[in-house]
């Protein structure tokens, strides 16, 4: 008999290998063994989200939060789903709830910034991207987004500086921008 940990690890590997449909039954089997494990519910929700099963994913994340309401990743995941569904007010609420629990998470700050950027609130977007970069200076996505927010705000000097930093990352990582 496999343990919940072994099933979870296998399912996470499948999800990361872009095989979430194969992962979901393993998460469900693990939940039979440990139904009060919030990380299993979180991981199930992530796999469901990847398959486009948003209603099921939302329920899994909510179940996770019933068990552990302080799990920042579940709040963030709910924000991302509602962002994908273009329910921006709900997405913002969930991102802010995630930040209430952990305001040092650069990914949540970046996601909130993307939401603001895509609703044309470029000043708030820039603030979020700057916070994200202050927490993780090598966060490529946040730097990229910060550059774009600066461009939208007409701060071309700052945008050029972030472009220079990004080019340094591209050269270091062997990225080809053509």
GROMACS elastic network, one bead per residue, 0.5 to 0.9 nm:
[ bonds ]
;  ai    aj funct       b0    kb
    2     5     6  0.82190   500
    2     6     6  0.63198   500
    2     7     6  0.66469   500
    2    30     6  0.85872   500
    3     6     6  0.52354   500
    3     7     6  0.62519   500
    3     8     6  0.85024   500
    3    30     6  0.72121   500
    3    33     6  0.75690   500
    4     7     6  0.50838   500
    4     8     6  0.59195   500
    4     9     6  0.84771   500
    4    26     6  0.89311   500
    4    27     6  0.82740   500
    4    29     6  0.76948   500
    4    31     6  0.72218   500
    4    32     6  0.84722   500
    4    33     6  0.60748   500
    4    34     6  0.66148   500
    4    40     6  0.85365   500
    5     8     6  0.50527   500
    5     9     6  0.60716   500
    5    10     6  0.85986   500
    5    30     6  0.75250   500
    6     9     6  0.51224   500
    6    10     6  0.62007   500
    6    11     6  0.85358   500
    6    30     6  0.84346   500
    7    10     6  0.51930   500
    7    11     6  0.60676   500
    7    12     6  0.85365   500
    7    26     6  0.56786   500
    7    27     6  0.66847   500
    7    29     6  0.74317   500
    7    30     6  0.57752   500
    8    11     6  0.50408   500
    8    12     6  0.59702   500
    8    13     6  0.85045   500
    8    23     6  0.86233   500
    8    26     6  0.68892   500
    8    27     6  0.59448   500
    8    30     6  0.64875   500
    8    39     6  0.89362   500
    8    40     6  0.68078   500
    8    43     6  0.80198   500
    9    12     6  0.51513   500
    9    13     6  0.62121   500
    9    14     6  0.86793   500
   10    13     6  0.51688   500
   10    14     6  0.63118   500
   10    15     6  0.87176   500
   10    23     6  0.75390   500
   10    26     6  0.75786   500
   10    27     6  0.89454   500
   11    14     6  0.50036   500
   11    15     6  0.61229   500
   11    16     6  0.85465   500
   11    19     6  0.88238   500
   11    20     6  0.78550   500
   11    22     6  0.75491   500
   11    24     6  0.70715   500
   11    25     6  0.83137   500
   11    26     6  0.57111   500
   11    27     6  0.62688   500
   11    43     6  0.83853   500
   11    44     6  0.86832   500
   11    47     6  0.87246   500
   12    15     6  0.50010   500
   12    16     6  0.60819   500
   12    17     6  0.84787   500
   12    20     6  0.85260   500
   12    23     6  0.69726   500
   12    27     6  0.85944   500
   12    43     6  0.70799   500
   12    44     6  0.88958   500
   12    47     6  0.83469   500
   13    16     6  0.51099   500
   13    17     6  0.61024   500
   13    18     6  0.87473   500
   13    19     6  0.85372   500
   13    23     6  0.81323   500
   14    18     6  0.64039   500
   14    20     6  0.61462   500
   14    21     6  0.85670   500
   14    22     6  0.67570   500
   14    23     6  0.55032   500
   15    18     6  0.51471   500
   15    19     6  0.50981   500
   15    21     6  0.80482   500
   15    22     6  0.79256   500
   15    23     6  0.59206   500
   15    24     6  0.85173   500
   15    43     6  0.87349   500
   15    46     6  0.81625   500
   15    47     6  0.59642   500
   15    50     6  0.81801   500
   16    19     6  0.72137   500
   16    20     6  0.78669   500
   16    47     6  0.89821   500
   17    20     6  0.80037   500
   18    21     6  0.86656   500
   18    50     6  0.81701   500
   19    22     6  0.56011   500
   19    23     6  0.65104   500
   19    47     6  0.84645   500
   19    50     6  0.89626   500
   19    51     6  0.89795   500
   20    24     6  0.61895   500
   20    44     6  0.89769   500
   20    46     6  0.85150   500
   20    48     6  0.70762   500
   20    49     6  0.88487   500
   20    50     6  0.65102   500
   20    51     6  0.64699   500
   21    24     6  0.56237   500
   21    25     6  0.77353   500
   21    47     6  0.73713   500
   21    48     6  0.78873   500
   21    50     6  0.86662   500
   21    51     6  0.67701   500
   22    25     6  0.64916   500
   22    26     6  0.74703   500
   23    26     6  0.53482   500
   23    27     6  0.63944   500
   23    28     6  0.88209   500
   23    44     6  0.80459   500
   23    47     6  0.69037   500
   24    27     6  0.51474   500
   24    28     6  0.62421   500
   24    29     6  0.86678   500
   24    43     6  0.89066   500
   24    44     6  0.61554   500
   24    45     6  0.88832   500
   24    47     6  0.63745   500
   24    48     6  0.71203   500
   25    28     6  0.50006   500
   25    29     6  0.61370   500
   25    30     6  0.86018   500
   26    29     6  0.50096   500
   26    30     6  0.61583   500
   26    31     6  0.85686   500
   26    44     6  0.89466   500
   27    30     6  0.50263   500
   27    31     6  0.61484   500
   27    32     6  0.87766   500
   27    40     6  0.63996   500
   27    41     6  0.78816   500
   27    43     6  0.74428   500
   27    44     6  0.57379   500
   27    47     6  0.89700   500
   28    32     6  0.64541   500
   28    33     6  0.89692   500
   28    40     6  0.84060   500
   28    41     6  0.87995   500
   28    44     6  0.75549   500
   29    32     6  0.52298   500
   29    33     6  0.68752   500
   29    34     6  0.89445   500
   30    33     6  0.52050   500
   30    34     6  0.62016   500
   30    35     6  0.78051   500
   30    40     6  0.72901   500
   31    36     6  0.76280   500
   31    37     6  0.73343   500
   31    40     6  0.65535   500
   31    41     6  0.76392   500
   32    35     6  0.56643   500
   34    37     6  0.56174   500
   34    40     6  0.81700   500
   35    38     6  0.82227   500
   35    40     6  0.81532   500
   35    41     6  0.83642   500
   36    39     6  0.89839   500
   36    40     6  0.84352   500
   36    41     6  0.84467   500
   36    64     6  0.82991   500
   36    67     6  0.65966   500
   37    40     6  0.55700   500
   37    41     6  0.68289   500
   37    42     6  0.89643   500
   37    64     6  0.77696   500
   37    67     6  0.75929   500
   38    41     6  0.51297   500
   38    42     6  0.61404   500
   38    43     6  0.86420   500
   38    61     6  0.86594   500
   38    63     6  0.76604   500
   38    65     6  0.73255   500
   38    66     6  0.84791   500
   38    67     6  0.59653   500
   38    68     6  0.64503   500
   38    71     6  0.82962   500
   39    43     6  0.60029   500
   39    44     6  0.83770   500
   39    64     6  0.71399   500
   39    71     6  0.88436   500
   40    43     6  0.51473   500
   40    44     6  0.60225   500
   40    45     6  0.84984   500
   40    64     6  0.80469   500
   41    44     6  0.50552   500
   41    45     6  0.61108   500
   41    46     6  0.86641   500
   41    57     6  0.89997   500
   41    60     6  0.53559   500
   41    61     6  0.63925   500
   41    62     6  0.86677   500
   41    63     6  0.67421   500
   41    64     6  0.52400   500
   41    65     6  0.89795   500
   42    45     6  0.51154   500
   42    46     6  0.63197   500
   42    47     6  0.88258   500
   42    57     6  0.86181   500
   42    60     6  0.65462   500
   42    61     6  0.55958   500
   42    62     6  0.88914   500
   42    63     6  0.84797   500
   42    64     6  0.59314   500
   42    65     6  0.87851   500
   42    73     6  0.77769   500
   42    74     6  0.61685   500
   42    77     6  0.85312   500
   43    46     6  0.50288   500
   43    47     6  0.63195   500
   43    48     6  0.85889   500
   43    60     6  0.86398   500
   43    61     6  0.87421   500
   44    47     6  0.51886   500
   44    48     6  0.61262   500
   44    49     6  0.85345   500
   44    57     6  0.72887   500
   44    60     6  0.66665   500
   44    61     6  0.83424   500
   45    49     6  0.59837   500
   45    50     6  0.85738   500
   45    53     6  0.88220   500
   45    54     6  0.84938   500
   45    56     6  0.71938   500
   45    58     6  0.68706   500
   45    59     6  0.77404   500
   45    60     6  0.50115   500
   45    61     6  0.57418   500
   45    64     6  0.89129   500
   45    74     6  0.86181   500
   45    77     6  0.83138   500
   46    49     6  0.50550   500
   46    50     6  0.63090   500
   46    51     6  0.88470   500
   46    57     6  0.67676   500
   46    60     6  0.87171   500
   46    61     6  0.84276   500
   46    77     6  0.75070   500
   47    50     6  0.51129   500
   47    51     6  0.65121   500
   47    52     6  0.88819   500
   47    53     6  0.87325   500
   47    57     6  0.78159   500
   48    51     6  0.51508   500
   48    52     6  0.63916   500
   48    53     6  0.51239   500
   48    54     6  0.67708   500
   48    55     6  0.87737   500
   48    56     6  0.65924   500
   48    57     6  0.51092   500
   48    58     6  0.88587   500
   48    60     6  0.85723   500
   49    52     6  0.50662   500
   49    53     6  0.55067   500
   49    54     6  0.54360   500
   49    55     6  0.86436   500
   49    56     6  0.79949   500
   49    57     6  0.54448   500
   49    58     6  0.82620   500
   49    77     6  0.88598   500
   49    81     6  0.73476   500
   50    53     6  0.74846   500
   50    54     6  0.86080   500
   51    54     6  0.81616   500
   52    55     6  0.87166   500
   52    57     6  0.85217   500
   53    56     6  0.55252   500
   53    57     6  0.61132   500
   53    58     6  0.86895   500
   54    58     6  0.59937   500
   54    59     6  0.85450   500
   54    81     6  0.69347   500
   54    82     6  0.89829   500
   54    85     6  0.87967   500
   55    58     6  0.51732   500
   55    59     6  0.63469   500
   55    60     6  0.87364   500
   56    59     6  0.51096   500
   56    60     6  0.62170   500
   56    61     6  0.87050   500
   57    61     6  0.61635   500
   57    62     6  0.85022   500
   57    78     6  0.84513   500
   57    81     6  0.84323   500
   58    61     6  0.51665   500
   58    62     6  0.60872   500
   58    63     6  0.85298   500
   58    77     6  0.85658   500
   58    78     6  0.64788   500
   58    81     6  0.77338   500
   59    62     6  0.50267   500
   59    63     6  0.60404   500
   59    64     6  0.85156   500
   60    63     6  0.50466   500
   60    64     6  0.61823   500
   60    65     6  0.87143   500
   61    65     6  0.62946   500
   61    66     6  0.87331   500
   61    74     6  0.54989   500
   61    75     6  0.76922   500
   61    77     6  0.74710   500
   61    78     6  0.68620   500
   62    66     6  0.62431   500
   62    67     6  0.87954   500
   62    69     6  0.88699   500
   62    74     6  0.77483   500
   62    75     6  0.86784   500
   62    78     6  0.83847   500
   63    66     6  0.50658   500
   63    67     6  0.65990   500
   63    68     6  0.87364   500
   64    67     6  0.53334   500
   64    68     6  0.61628   500
   64    69     6  0.75062   500
   64    71     6  0.79601   500
   64    74     6  0.70018   500
   65    70     6  0.71811   500
   65    71     6  0.67608   500
   65    74     6  0.68303   500
   65    75     6  0.79566   500
   66    69     6  0.59385   500
   68    71     6  0.58757   500
   69    72     6  0.81308   500
   69    74     6  0.85153   500
   69    75     6  0.85562   500
   70    73     6  0.88329   500
   70    74     6  0.85617   500
   70    75     6  0.84526   500
   70    98     6  0.81110   500
   70   100     6  0.89926   500
   70   101     6  0.59794   500
   70   102     6  0.87101   500
   71    74     6  0.57072   500
   71    75     6  0.69704   500
   71    76     6  0.89937   500
   71    98     6  0.78775   500
   71   101     6  0.75874   500
   72    75     6  0.52773   500
   72    76     6  0.61579   500
   72    77     6  0.85825   500
   72    95     6  0.89439   500
   72    97     6  0.78473   500
   72    99     6  0.74211   500
   72   100     6  0.85272   500
   72   101     6  0.59827   500
   72   102     6  0.64814   500
   72   105     6  0.88445   500
   72   108     6  0.89604   500
   73    77     6  0.59640   500
   73    78     6  0.85701   500
   73    98     6  0.71640   500
   73   108     6  0.88017   500
   74    77     6  0.50006   500
   74    78     6  0.62227   500
   74    79     6  0.85898   500
   74    94     6  0.89703   500
   74    98     6  0.78903   500
   75    78     6  0.51728   500
   75    79     6  0.62909   500
   75    80     6  0.87713   500
   75    94     6  0.53168   500
   75    95     6  0.64527   500
   75    96     6  0.84878   500
   75    97     6  0.63302   500
   75    98     6  0.50197   500
   75    99     6  0.87796   500
   76    80     6  0.62713   500
   76    81     6  0.87775   500
   76    91     6  0.85562   500
   76    94     6  0.62501   500
   76    95     6  0.54048   500
   76    96     6  0.85914   500
   76    97     6  0.80205   500
   76    98     6  0.56133   500
   76    99     6  0.85433   500
   76   107     6  0.87804   500
   76   108     6  0.64226   500
   76   111     6  0.84624   500
   77    80     6  0.50178   500
   77    81     6  0.62706   500
   77    82     6  0.86763   500
   77    94     6  0.82427   500
   77    95     6  0.85096   500
   78    81     6  0.51909   500
   78    82     6  0.62574   500
   78    83     6  0.84888   500
   78    90     6  0.86327   500
   78    91     6  0.70146   500
   78    94     6  0.61549   500
   78    95     6  0.79931   500
   79    82     6  0.52894   500
   79    83     6  0.60353   500
   79    84     6  0.86060   500
   79    88     6  0.85101   500
   79    90     6  0.69548   500
   79    92     6  0.65651   500
   79    93     6  0.73540   500
   79    95     6  0.53287   500
   79    96     6  0.87748   500
   79    98     6  0.86197   500
   79   111     6  0.84689   500
   79   112     6  0.86050   500
   80    84     6  0.61217   500
   80    85     6  0.85559   500
   80    91     6  0.64738   500
   80    94     6  0.84527   500
   80    95     6  0.81472   500
   80   111     6  0.76399   500
   81    84     6  0.50443   500
   81    85     6  0.62074   500
   81    86     6  0.86029   500
   81    87     6  0.86106   500
   81    91     6  0.74598   500
   82    86     6  0.61026   500
   82    88     6  0.65705   500
   82    89     6  0.84354   500
   82    90     6  0.62112   500
   82    92     6  0.86666   500
   82    94     6  0.85909   500
   83    87     6  0.56249   500
   83    88     6  0.55062   500
   83    89     6  0.86264   500
   83    90     6  0.78751   500
   83    91     6  0.52148   500
   83    92     6  0.81703   500
   83   115     6  0.71547   500
   84    87     6  0.75392   500
   84    88     6  0.87044   500
   84    91     6  0.87674   500
   85    88     6  0.81075   500
   86    89     6  0.87667   500
   86    91     6  0.82564   500
   87    90     6  0.56709   500
   87    91     6  0.61920   500
   87    92     6  0.87729   500
   88    92     6  0.60191   500
   88    93     6  0.85487   500
   88   115     6  0.70902   500
   88   116     6  0.89633   500
   88   119     6  0.83345   500
   89    92     6  0.51807   500
   89    93     6  0.63163   500
   89    94     6  0.88138   500
   90    93     6  0.50168   500
   90    94     6  0.62749   500
   90    95     6  0.86357   500
   91    94     6  0.52254   500
   91    95     6  0.61667   500
   91    96     6  0.85599   500
   91   112     6  0.83086   500
   91   115     6  0.79831   500
   92    95     6  0.51186   500
   92    96     6  0.60544   500
   92    97     6  0.84788   500
   92   112     6  0.67247   500
   92   115     6  0.74474   500
   92   116     6  0.86996   500
   93    96     6  0.51957   500
   93    97     6  0.61345   500
   93    98     6  0.86769   500
   94    98     6  0.61927   500
   94    99     6  0.86403   500
   95    98     6  0.50107   500
   95    99     6  0.62754   500
   95   100     6  0.86352   500
   95   108     6  0.63972   500
   95   109     6  0.80552   500
   95   111     6  0.77077   500
   95   112     6  0.62392   500
   96   100     6  0.60978   500
   96   101     6  0.87322   500
   96   103     6  0.89284   500
   96   108     6  0.85458   500
   96   112     6  0.80424   500
   97   101     6  0.66049   500
   97   102     6  0.87865   500
   98   101     6  0.52969   500
   98   102     6  0.62186   500
   98   103     6  0.75898   500
   98   105     6  0.87379   500
   98   108     6  0.72222   500
   99   104     6  0.75672   500
   99   105     6  0.73789   500
   99   108     6  0.70001   500
   99   109     6  0.78120   500
  100   103     6  0.61895   500
  102   105     6  0.61232   500
  102   108     6  0.89643   500
  103   106     6  0.82410   500
  103   108     6  0.82467   500
  103   109     6  0.80338   500
  104   108     6  0.85930   500
  104   109     6  0.83538   500
  104   131     6  0.87003   500
  104   132     6  0.82028   500
  104   135     6  0.66183   500
  105   108     6  0.55891   500
  105   109     6  0.65685   500
  105   110     6  0.88268   500
  105   132     6  0.73693   500
  105   135     6  0.74058   500
  105   136     6  0.88492   500
  106   109     6  0.51089   500
  106   110     6  0.60779   500
  106   111     6  0.85836   500
  106   128     6  0.89113   500
  106   129     6  0.83991   500
  106   131     6  0.72501   500
  106   133     6  0.70292   500
  106   134     6  0.82713   500
  106   135     6  0.58665   500
  106   136     6  0.63824   500
  106   139     6  0.80702   500
  106   142     6  0.82442   500
  107   110     6  0.50327   500
  107   111     6  0.60849   500
  107   112     6  0.85553   500
  107   132     6  0.69030   500
  107   139     6  0.87934   500
  107   142     6  0.82674   500
  108   111     6  0.50288   500
  108   112     6  0.60774   500
  108   113     6  0.84233   500
  108   128     6  0.89344   500
  108   132     6  0.79669   500
  109   112     6  0.51706   500
  109   113     6  0.60899   500
  109   114     6  0.86796   500
  109   127     6  0.89383   500
  109   128     6  0.52074   500
  109   129     6  0.64710   500
  109   130     6  0.86728   500
  109   131     6  0.66432   500
  109   132     6  0.52905   500
  109   142     6  0.86976   500
  110   114     6  0.62023   500
  110   115     6  0.86921   500
  110   125     6  0.83422   500
  110   128     6  0.61686   500
  110   129     6  0.54080   500
  110   130     6  0.87180   500
  110   131     6  0.82102   500
  110   132     6  0.57561   500
  110   133     6  0.85233   500
  110   141     6  0.78400   500
  110   142     6  0.56999   500
  110   145     6  0.80642   500
  111   114     6  0.50421   500
  111   115     6  0.63421   500
  111   116     6  0.87562   500
  111   128     6  0.84635   500
  111   129     6  0.87112   500
  111   142     6  0.88557   500
  112   115     6  0.50645   500
  112   116     6  0.63313   500
  112   117     6  0.85912   500
  112   124     6  0.89878   500
  112   125     6  0.73478   500
  112   128     6  0.66843   500
  112   129     6  0.84857   500
  113   116     6  0.50565   500
  113   117     6  0.59754   500
  113   118     6  0.85266   500
  113   121     6  0.88726   500
  113   122     6  0.84073   500
  113   124     6  0.68910   500
  113   126     6  0.67954   500
  113   127     6  0.75451   500
  113   129     6  0.57621   500
  113   132     6  0.88781   500
  113   142     6  0.85970   500
  113   145     6  0.81160   500
  113   146     6  0.87680   500
  114   118     6  0.60603   500
  114   119     6  0.85536   500
  114   125     6  0.65312   500
  114   128     6  0.85700   500
  114   129     6  0.83513   500
  114   145     6  0.74961   500
  115   118     6  0.52762   500
  115   119     6  0.63399   500
  115   120     6  0.87741   500
  115   121     6  0.85756   500
  115   125     6  0.75660   500
  116   119     6  0.51228   500
  116   120     6  0.62640   500
  116   122     6  0.65128   500
  116   123     6  0.83807   500
  116   124     6  0.62835   500
  116   126     6  0.87277   500
  116   128     6  0.86594   500
  117   120     6  0.50797   500
  117   121     6  0.54693   500
  117   122     6  0.52251   500
  117   123     6  0.83934   500
  117   124     6  0.78229   500
  117   125     6  0.51731   500
  117   126     6  0.80789   500
  117   145     6  0.85958   500
  117   149     6  0.70855   500
  118   121     6  0.74607   500
  118   122     6  0.84186   500
  118   125     6  0.87771   500
  119   122     6  0.81869   500
  120   123     6  0.87251   500
  120   125     6  0.84841   500
  121   124     6  0.57230   500
  121   125     6  0.61821   500
  121   126     6  0.87607   500
  122   126     6  0.59785   500
  122   127     6  0.85420   500
  122   149     6  0.57339   500
  122   150     6  0.80306   500
  122   152     6  0.67911   500
  122   153     6  0.65983   500
  123   126     6  0.51821   500
  123   127     6  0.63372   500
  123   128     6  0.87765   500
  123   149     6  0.76271   500
  123   150     6  0.86420   500
  123   153     6  0.72784   500
  124   127     6  0.50139   500
  124   128     6  0.62419   500
  124   129     6  0.86428   500
  125   128     6  0.51694   500
  125   129     6  0.61753   500
  125   130     6  0.85328   500
  125   145     6  0.85197   500
  125   146     6  0.78610   500
  125   149     6  0.66815   500
  126   129     6  0.50778   500
  126   130     6  0.59775   500
  126   131     6  0.84953   500
  126   145     6  0.80900   500
  126   146     6  0.57774   500
  126   147     6  0.86562   500
  126   148     6  0.87817   500
  126   149     6  0.55311   500
  126   150     6  0.68934   500
  126   153     6  0.88171   500
  127   130     6  0.51404   500
  127   131     6  0.62087   500
  127   132     6  0.86559   500
  127   146     6  0.86573   500
  128   131     6  0.50815   500
  128   132     6  0.61803   500
  128   133     6  0.86693   500
  128   142     6  0.88681   500
  128   146     6  0.86004   500
  129   133     6  0.61322   500
  129   134     6  0.84771   500
  129   142     6  0.54792   500
  129   143     6  0.71848   500
  129   145     6  0.67588   500
  129   146     6  0.53443   500
  129   149     6  0.84466   500
  130   133     6  0.51171   500
  130   134     6  0.60146   500
  130   135     6  0.86311   500
  130   142     6  0.78533   500
  130   143     6  0.81758   500
  130   146     6  0.67581   500
  131   134     6  0.50227   500
  131   135     6  0.63449   500
  131   136     6  0.86955   500
  132   135     6  0.52579   500
  132   136     6  0.62115   500
  132   137     6  0.78423   500
  132   139     6  0.77319   500
  132   142     6  0.64037   500
  132   143     6  0.86047   500
  133   138     6  0.71595   500
  133   139     6  0.62565   500
  133   140     6  0.87120   500
  133   142     6  0.61846   500
  133   143     6  0.65947   500
  133   146     6  0.85093   500
  134   137     6  0.57134   500
  135   139     6  0.87978   500
  136   139     6  0.55409   500
  136   142     6  0.88656   500
  137   140     6  0.82794   500
  137   142     6  0.87889   500
  137   143     6  0.80604   500
  138   141     6  0.89510   500
  138   142     6  0.86129   500
  138   143     6  0.78184   500
  138   169     6  0.83474   500
  139   142     6  0.55254   500
  139   143     6  0.62721   500
  139   144     6  0.86804   500
  140   143     6  0.51192   500
  140   144     6  0.60467   500
  140   145     6  0.85490   500
  140   166     6  0.71613   500
  140   169     6  0.77957   500
  141   144     6  0.50444   500
  141   145     6  0.60967   500
  141   146     6  0.84587   500
  142   145     6  0.50118   500
  142   146     6  0.59037   500
  142   147     6  0.85078   500
  143   147     6  0.61310   500
  143   148     6  0.86533   500
  143   162     6  0.65088   500
  143   163     6  0.84112   500
  143   165     6  0.81377   500
  143   166     6  0.71008   500
  144   147     6  0.52325   500
  144   148     6  0.64713   500
  144   149     6  0.88138   500
  144   162     6  0.74164   500
  144   163     6  0.76882   500
  144   166     6  0.70289   500
  145   148     6  0.50712   500
  145   149     6  0.61429   500
  145   150     6  0.85931   500
  146   149     6  0.50373   500
  146   150     6  0.61358   500
  146   151     6  0.85997   500
  146   159     6  0.76438   500
  146   162     6  0.74318   500
  147   150     6  0.51986   500
  147   151     6  0.63246   500
  147   152     6  0.88087   500
  147   156     6  0.87712   500
  147   158     6  0.72704   500
  147   160     6  0.75277   500
  147   161     6  0.81297   500
  147   162     6  0.53860   500
  147   163     6  0.64982   500
  147   166     6  0.89950   500
  148   151     6  0.50252   500
  148   152     6  0.62752   500
  148   153     6  0.86762   500
  148   159     6  0.69445   500
  149   152     6  0.50605   500
  149   153     6  0.62284   500
  149   154     6  0.86596   500
  149   155     6  0.86109   500
  149   159     6  0.80074   500
  150   153     6  0.50510   500
  150   154     6  0.61921   500
  150   155     6  0.50176   500
  150   156     6  0.65464   500
  150   157     6  0.84966   500
  150   158     6  0.63883   500
  150   159     6  0.52350   500
  150   162     6  0.89685   500
  151   154     6  0.50599   500
  151   155     6  0.57341   500
  151   156     6  0.56270   500
  151   157     6  0.88717   500
  151   158     6  0.81905   500
  151   159     6  0.57194   500
  151   160     6  0.87317   500
  152   155     6  0.76369   500
  152   156     6  0.87962   500
  153   156     6  0.82154   500
  154   157     6  0.86651   500
  154   159     6  0.85964   500
  155   158     6  0.56381   500
  155   159     6  0.62811   500
  155   160     6  0.87595   500
  156   160     6  0.59406   500
  156   161     6  0.85090   500
  157   160     6  0.51776   500
  157   161     6  0.63763   500
  157   162     6  0.88392   500
  158   161     6  0.50342   500
  158   162     6  0.62812   500
  158   163     6  0.85260   500
  159   162     6  0.51725   500
  159   163     6  0.60755   500
  159   164     6  0.86249   500
  160   164     6  0.61761   500
  160   165     6  0.87136   500
  161   164     6  0.50416   500
  161   165     6  0.63817   500
  161   166     6  0.86738   500
  162   166     6  0.60985   500
  162   167     6  0.85474   500
  163   166     6  0.50099   500
  163   167     6  0.61195   500
  163   168     6  0.86154   500
  164   167     6  0.51271   500
  164   168     6  0.63395   500
  164   169     6  0.88407   500
  165   168     6  0.50869   500
  165   169     6  0.64755   500
  165   170     6  0.87597   500
  166   169     6  0.50263   500
  166   170     6  0.61605   500
  166   171     6  0.86298   500
  167   171     6  0.61013   500
  167   172     6  0.84636   500
  167   175     6  0.89225   500
  167   177     6  0.88992   500
  168   171     6  0.51861   500
  168   172     6  0.60940   500
  168   173     6  0.85379   500
  169   172     6  0.50237   500
  169   173     6  0.59510   500
  169   174     6  0.82656   500
  169   175     6  0.80674   500
  170   173     6  0.52058   500
  170   174     6  0.57799   500
  170   176     6  0.70071   500
  170   177     6  0.77658   500
  171   174     6  0.51155   500
  171   175     6  0.61946   500
  171   176     6  0.80114   500
  172   175     6  0.77818   500
